[in-house]
Amino acid sequence: MAADETSIKVSTAARDRLAQLAAEHDTTIRSLVEDLAQSTPTQAEYAERAELARAELSSALGSAPSPEAEAKARALLERLGAGPSSPRTAA
């Protein structure tokens, strides 16, 4: 194992599912996990994006959306699958 590599422990069922997903996507488990880690925003990154969106809206509209409008928009995006429905916890 190279100096910049590590291993993770998952259940046999999770490993088997990852292997199936990797095979279906013509990739490896390693690539599948690395792609997930790189493409999934952290909570801090979501917060940063939200702040940038507020600033853009404020600039374009002359005022920021109300907390109620933000909550409605967030709920809609979550129903559409575009945002986190609940934070993931590390095991």
HUPE-V842395 format. One record per residue. N is the residue number from 1. RES is the residue in one small letter. SS is DSSP state (hx for helix, st for strand, lp for the rest). Layout:
# HUPE-V842395
n: (N N)
res: (RES RES)
ss: (SS SS)
This chain:
# HUPE-V842395
n: (1 2 3 4 5 6 7 8 9 10 11 12 13 14 15 16 17 18 19 20 21 22 23 24 25 26 27 28 29 30 31 32 33 34 35 36 37 38 39 40 41 42 43 44 45 46 47 48 49 50 51 52 53 54 55 56 57 58 59 60 61 62 63 64 65 66 67 68 69 70 71 72 73 74 75 76 77 78 79 80 81 82 83 84 85 86 87 88 89 90 91)
res: (m a a d e t s i k v s t a a r d r l a q l a a e h d t t i r s l v e d l a q s t p t q a e y a e r a e l a r a e l s s a l g s a p s p e a e a k a r a l l e r l g a g p s s p r t a a)
ss: (lp lp lp lp lp lp lp lp lp lp lp hx hx hx hx hx hx hx hx hx hx hx hx hx lp lp lp lp hx hx hx hx hx hx hx hx hx hx hx lp lp lp hx hx hx hx hx hx hx hx hx hx hx hx hx hx hx hx hx hx hx lp lp lp lp lp hx hx hx hx hx hx hx hx hx hx hx hx hx lp lp lp lp lp lp lp lp lp lp lp lp)
